[in-house]
Amino acid sequence: DGVAALPAPQNLSVHSTNMKHLLTWSPVVLPKETVYYSVEYQGEYESLYTSDIWIPSKWCLCTEGPECDVTDDITATVPYSLRVRAILGSQTSAWSILEQPFNRNSTILTPPMIEVSQDGFHLVIELEDLGPQFQFLVAYWRREPDTKEHAKIVRRGGIPVHLETMEPGAPYCVKAQALVNAIGRNSAFSQTKCVEVQGEALPL
Amino acid sequence: RRCLISVDMNQLEESFQEIKRAIQTKDTFQNITILSTVETLQSIKPVDVCCVTKNLLEFYMRRVFKDHQELKPQILRRISSIANSFLYMQKTLKQCQEQRGCQCSEEATNATRIVHDNYDQLGIPSAAIKSLGELNIFIAWIEKNHQATSV
């Protein structure tokens, strides 16, 4: 019927940081036309047992941008295949498939942002809220010779957590790392932050 | 010592809750069970836990998820999430089982055979729907037998 075949999207790749997974591709550019895209995925289960089944991505059934947040599609720590096609009116392109299946255990884990503060004599930390998959290991110590480092697991970010009651005379320092059980990995430690309480020690 | 699995059980349960109503309304055999009564699973001895878990994971992956034809994308997504989580469990369990052994006693083998017999008797697609509707029983079994007690 003489209609030029709609080109398929190229250069698919996944960028994943802190368990947020973004599929991107090179856009199909046609003068004065808006091209849409459709994304589908297959977990390792489907590729092993029901290879003819591809599942429509939750957020990108018909999307305009050359990218798709597939975080809600990638829900297990197994390799996932992803494919994209272009849509223009009633025309659809061939599917382009991600060259290497993506496994979320390859996500980049960044050191968490931390806010260390004092509430009277109380040492308080608030960690970045990175979502339900994340827990945090918090290490804290009183900066003086022969000091002992304490550790605490914090199950969620975004809420202030009391670490210790401080005594004047030396700063208290804190650092934290993110833990993701679902992939069995953790981030590097954050920068260390210290606070010091002034004044008299608390009455016993 | 039992084999532990680091899988987000909350997500599994959430996925099951999302499919539960849609699946259970299609279940026309309300007074029949595939996973047998909870008592049967409860009566499994600790030494047989590994074998029963391995067999039930295999049952769901090779039969139930394959036999069920789902048209609604949101249900399909949730079943896929559970199926791929089961696949991940199977892989992580396998490593542990190879180190510690995973023998199947006669009782464990019988318990699994009962499940398959129930499935065969009900026949596809009803049996697949019934088994999907009973995923909560198996998920609870996994949580009880393969999760580190959360502090």
Contacts between the chains, C-beta under 8 A, distances in Angstrom:
chain1	res1	chain2	res2	distance
A	43	B	80	5.6
A	43	B	81	7.9
A	43	B	83	7.0
A	43	B	84	3.7
A	43	B	87	7.4
A	44	B	84	6.3
A	44	B	87	5.8
A	45	B	61	6.8
A	45	B	65	7.0
A	45	B	80	6.8
A	45	B	83	4.1
A	45	B	84	4.6
A	45	B	86	7.5
A	45	B	87	4.7
A	46	B	80	6.5
A	46	B	83	7.6
A	46	B	84	7.9
A	48	B	87	7.4
A	49	B	61	6.4
A	49	B	62	7.2
A	49	B	65	6.9
A	49	B	66	5.3
A	49	B	83	7.8
A	50	B	65	7.5
A	50	B	66	6.0
A	53	B	76	7.8
A	55	B	73	6.9
A	55	B	76	5.5
A	55	B	77	5.8
A	55	B	80	5.5
A	56	B	73	4.8
A	58	B	74	7.9
A	58	B	77	6.3
A	61	B	73	8.0
A	73	B	77	7.1
A	75	B	11	6.4
A	75	B	15	7.7
A	75	B	81	4.1
A	75	B	84	7.0
A	75	B	85	7.2
A	76	B	81	6.4
A	76	B	84	3.5
A	76	B	85	4.5
A	76	B	87	7.1
A	76	B	88	5.1
A	77	B	88	5.1
A	78	B	84	5.0
A	78	B	87	5.5
A	78	B	88	5.2
A	78	B	91	7.7
A	80	B	84	8.0
A	132	B	8	8.0
A	132	B	10	7.4
A	133	B	8	6.9
A	153	B	151	7.8
A	181	B	6	4.8
A	181	B	8	7.5
A	182	B	6	6.7
A	182	B	7	7.1
A	182	B	8	5.2
A	184	B	6	5.9
